[in-house]
């Protein structure tokens, strides 16, 4: 049986294609023939920071302990507490604490994790906070704010989501595009056609993927153009999109934006990017 959420998995992550790795297909005679790029940056994240999304260490903590950690001095512990609170009962105290973290913490990942948690516990405070964070200076916070709005009620927040199509970061534009397609279906065609000319390869890829759900001549014309895109992953996605049944695609492409909807090279499953 086909997974009802299969279509939400989206096009494959181009960063996972081995043939795109430097040196793929080369046959060096020895180590001396292997060129190493000295400009590669491996990042400065500590093991603790990279493990901040692991909530197992606090799984048995009381809600009061998590609230204390959320207001503590250690950013890593605040991040973990925010995520863990998403799985607890959404009391008013929890919502207000997450709101304070989402809007006032000086660590961008704490703000991001807190608005994600608010999307899961719900309530008027969640929507109010997510709307405010669509103007956050950190793009990954803005991207997560859109996910929260989508989760809470994408129809009610359609205007804010549509405005995000003009954001200066590809992840925000991509999340807005997916949410609007889930809301509007074939009526999202104008936005999809515009996104097909986006400067970001990833946004164009998703535009191609979503155009497969639109049975319209303009959609097919746009896909035909994308088959000649400069990006191989966009070309392949466009070619695949021309082979699917639009109605079946739309029926399966529904529900809340989830973790698999928005991964990019360098992200983990929850729309988070290490500082690499």
Long-range contacts (C-beta under 8 A, 24 or more apart in sequence): 2-252, 4-252, 5-252, 5-255, 5-258, 6-252, 7-213, 7-249, 7-252, 7-253, 8-252, 8-253, 8-254, 8-255, 8-258, 8-260, 8-261, 9-260, 9-261, 10-178, 10-206, 10-209, 10-260, 10-261, 11-205, 11-206, 11-208, 11-209, 11-233, 11-237, 11-240, 12-233, 13-263, 13-264, 13-265, 14-201, 14-202, 14-205, 14-231, 14-233, 14-265, 15-264, 15-265, 15-266, 16-265, 17-233, 41-276, 42-276, 43-274, 43-275, 43-276, 44-275, 45-274, 45-275, 45-276, 48-76, 49-75, 49-76, 49-274, 50-274, 51-76, 52-76, 52-79, 52-80, 52-109, 53-79, 53-80, 53-83, 53-113, 53-268, 53-270, 53-272, 54-80, 55-80, 55-83, 55-84, 55-87, 58-84, 59-84, 63-88, 63-89, 63-91, 63-94, 67-93, 67-94, 67-97, 70-97, 70-98, 70-101, 70-114, 71-97, 71-100, 71-101, 75-107, 75-109, 75-110, 78-105, 78-107, 78-110, 79-107, 79-109, 79-110, 79-113, 82-110, 82-113, 82-114, 82-116, 82-117, 83-113, 83-116, 83-117, 85-117, 85-121, 86-116, 86-117, 86-120, 86-121, 87-120, 88-121, 89-121, 90-120, 90-121, 90-122, 90-123, 92-123, 92-125, 94-121, 95-121, 95-123, 95-125, 95-126, 96-125, 98-125, 98-129, 99-125, 99-128, 99-129, 102-129, 102-133, 103-129, 103-132, 103-133, 108-136, 108-138, 108-140, 108-141, 109-140, 109-272, 111-136, 111-138, 111-141, 112-138, 112-140, 112-141, 112-144, 112-271, 112-272, 113-272, 115-141, 115-144, 115-145, 115-148, 116-144, 116-147, 116-148, 116-270, 116-271, 118-148, 119-147, 119-148, 119-151, 119-152, 120-151, 122-152, 126-152, 127-152, 127-153, 127-156, 127-157, 130-157, 131-157, 131-160, 134-160, 134-163, 134-164, 139-167, 139-168, 139-169, 139-171, 139-172, 140-171, 140-271, 140-272, 140-273, 142-167, 142-169, 142-172, 143-169, 143-171, 143-172, 143-174, 143-175, 143-262, 143-271, 144-271, 146-172, 146-175, 146-176, 146-179, 146-257, 147-175, 147-256, 147-257, 147-262, 147-271, 149-179, 150-175, 150-179, 150-182, 150-256, 150-257, 151-256, 151-257, 154-179, 154-180, 154-182, 154-183, 155-183, 158-183, 162-191, 165-191, 165-194, 165-195, 170-198, 170-200, 170-202, 170-203, 170-264, 171-202, 171-262, 171-264, 171-271, 173-198, 173-200, 173-203, 174-200, 174-202, 174-203, 174-206, 174-262, 175-257, 175-261, 175-262, 177-203, 177-206, 177-207, 177-210, 178-206, 178-210, 178-257, 178-261, 178-262, 179-257, 181-210, 181-213, 181-253, 182-253, 182-254, 182-255, 182-257, 185-213, 185-250, 186-213, 186-214, 186-215, 186-216, 186-246, 186-250, 188-214, 189-214, 189-216, 189-218, 189-219, 192-219, 192-222, 193-218, 193-219, 193-222, 196-222, 196-225, 196-226, 201-231, 201-233, 201-234, 202-264, 204-229, 204-231, 204-234, 205-231, 205-233, 205-234, 205-237, 208-234, 208-237, 208-238, 208-241, 209-237, 209-240, 209-241, 210-253, 211-238, 211-241, 212-240, 212-241, 212-242, 212-244, 212-246, 212-249, 213-244, 213-246, 213-249, 213-250, 213-253, 214-246, 215-246, 215-247, 219-246
